[in-house]
Amino acid sequence: MQGEIITGLDVGSTAIRIVVGHKPSSIGETEEKIRIIGVAEAPSQGLSKGVVTSIEDATSSISHCLEKAERITGVPIERVWVGISGAHIISQESKGVIAVSRASGEIKEDDVERAIEAARTVVTPPNYKILHVIPRGFTVDEQGGIKDPVGMTGVRLEVDAQIIQGLSSQIKNLTKCVYRTGLEIEDLVLSILATSEAILTPRQKELGVALANIGGAITNLIVFEEGDILQSAVLPIGSEHITSDIAIGLRVSIDLAEKIKLEYGSAISKDIGKKDEIDLKELGNNSEEGTVSRKYVAEIIEARVEEIFEKIDSELKKINRSGLLPAGMVLTGGGANLPGIIDIAKKKLRLPSCLGCPVEIIKAIDKINDPAFSTALGLVIWGGQSQLQKKGRFEKVFSHLKGFDKASGRIKKWFKSLIP
């Protein structure tokens, strides 16, 4: 298969998900587009709220999912882009200031890289490691609000950056689990940041949008405005809490509660009649008998879903954006599949809300439209963009070498002309 294979690995608390993409090497219309050639999913063990609790169990879960992905695609997977999340992720703002190196005062890419590197020298908390340095805006000689300063003229270049950090021990534990399966890690990427690459358009990011990835144990939130990240947060609440509420409310096993949620769950109780009932025997559980009110189940779910959106709204209030994002709220993750969740989001957040759909990919597999795969898909897109940037840098170096070849050719011709 000609072209590059890019693989995204989403290590979640409830499931491990892998998406394999293929980027054609031939130049044509699809050069920029990534074709998804396979997806795989396996139950997750040894993880809780995005944190590794057992290296052996987590490694086994990743290996199982990897085997499924290789069987489905028929392609050996050697390198992966890995998503990282959890309550240990923190972000802080930083500023980098440098003097422009050239006498002409023209700002080049290496000046921008030096400014970002200067912002990286922020004092990090003990035992924390920097994952990302994201530039939010540049200032050239007191003129602020600049998105791309390359080519401009100035003496002093400043960058306002957001530093995203994770606990070193948790990062090492996660990478150890991946390395033990025989995989090489291309890079670690903040999960919600990768998800935003798959789900959000540049226009949404410019207008102002919030993206919430409702996972099993945690909900990841990121807010964009004018193309920059305003806020990112990890909320310790997810769809597993809904399952636990159903189990306690109905006094049934956790497995049966999960089946009830998936088959009969709804986030809106008012649309369900009081006489609607669920026969527990129909769910294939012989140990449980009797019927339960479907409306009561919806009331349990509705209460927990409202709590999730209240926590999201409190994060928006911290940055004075509660009810003030024109592009609204975009929901993704496995928990976003719950019927009626969009209506609750509109009511509680007072924002236009929708379910996130993948953009900028060629999808021949229907399963990729499942919001649960949005993070793994985002990692594939992130990987494709990163490789394109690296390729661009190499091409620039190569173009200089080609210029050198032409010059050396002219010198050779001149020497030949001197020979009688």
SULNORVEN-V255526 format. One line per field, one symbol per residue. burial: + if it has 9 or more other ideal C-beta (glycine too) atoms within 8 Angstrom, else -. Layout:
BEGIN
burial=???
END
This chain:
BEGIN
burial=--+-++++++++++++++++++++--------++++++++++-++++-++++--+-++++++++++-+++-++-+-+--++++++++++++-++++-+-+----++++--++-+++++++-------+++++++++++++-----+--+--+-+-+++++++++++++-++-+++++++-+-+-++-+++++++++++++---++++++++++++++++++++++---+-++-++-+++++++++++-++-++--++++++---+++++--+---+-+-+--+-+--+---++++++++++++++++++++++-+++-+-++--+-++++++++++-+-+++++++-++-+-++++-+--+-+-+--+--++++++++++++++++++--------------------------------
END
